[in-house]
Amino acid sequence: MCATDFDIEKCFLRDDVQRILKRITGFDLDKIFRVTRIDDVKPPRYKLLTTEQLEKVHDTFTIQAACIDSCIFGSSVTLSRMTRY
């Protein structure tokens, strides 16, 4: 399956995936919709950057996102396919 053809909704709604999810959760609505506490949340940090510094930070995070994407979905994202917004 090509990463560009990947449809997360279709994958999630497949019968075999739903069976696995029901087996994992036991279809316990309290367990499915429970509130979890995240203790490691840190407040955001704000920095004043020049345009050049911002571009460097943007490039760094774009590369990190591509690495995470390839780990999760097995896709190989090249920097030439990435666009700057």
C-alpha positions in Angstrom: 0.0 0.0 0.0 1.4 3.4 -1.0 1.5 6.0 1.7 -0.3 8.5 -0.5 -3.1 6.0 -1.0 -3.5 5.3 2.7 -7.0 6.1 4.0 -7.0 6.0 7.8 -10.8 5.9 8.0 -11.1 2.9 5.8 -8.4 1.1 7.7 -10.0 2.0 11.1 -13.5 0.8 9.9 -12.3 -2.5 8.5 -14.0 -5.5 10.2 -10.8 -7.1 11.3 -9.6 -3.9 12.9 -12.9 -3.4 14.7 -12.7 -7.0 16.1 -9.2 -6.3 17.4 -10.3 -3.0 19.0 -13.4 -4.7 20.6 -11.2 -7.5 21.9 -8.7 -5.0 23.4 -11.2 -2.8 25.0 -13.8 -5.4 25.7 -16.3 -2.9 24.4 -16.4 -1.3 27.8 -17.7 2.2 27.1 -16.2 3.5 30.4 -12.8 2.2 29.3 -13.1 3.5 25.8 -14.1 7.0 26.9 -12.2 7.3 30.2 -10.5 10.4 31.1 -6.7 10.0 31.3 -4.4 12.3 33.1 -1.2 13.4 31.5 1.3 14.5 34.0 4.1 15.2 31.6 2.4 18.1 29.8 4.7 21.2 29.8 3.5 24.7 29.2 4.3 26.1 25.7 7.5 28.0 25.2 7.5 31.1 23.0 10.5 32.5 21.2 11.1 35.5 19.1 12.9 34.4 16.0 14.2 36.1 12.9 12.9 34.8 9.5 16.1 32.8 9.0 15.9 31.2 12.4 12.2 30.4 11.9 13.0 28.7 8.5 15.7 26.6 10.2 13.3 25.5 13.0 10.6 24.8 10.4 13.0 22.6 8.4 14.1 20.7 11.6 10.6 19.9 12.6 9.6 19.0 9.0 12.4 16.4 9.0 11.4 15.1 12.4 7.8 14.8 11.3 8.9 12.8 8.2 10.9 10.4 10.4 7.9 9.9 12.7 5.6 9.3 9.6 8.0 6.7 8.2 8.2 4.9 11.6 4.4 4.8 11.9 3.2 4.2 8.4 6.4 2.8 6.8 6.4 5.5 4.2 9.5 7.0 2.8 9.0 10.8 2.6 11.6 12.7 0.7 12.4 16.3 1.4 11.6 17.2 -2.2 7.9 16.1 -1.5 7.6 18.3 1.5 6.1 21.7 1.0 6.7 24.8 3.0 3.6 26.7 4.2 
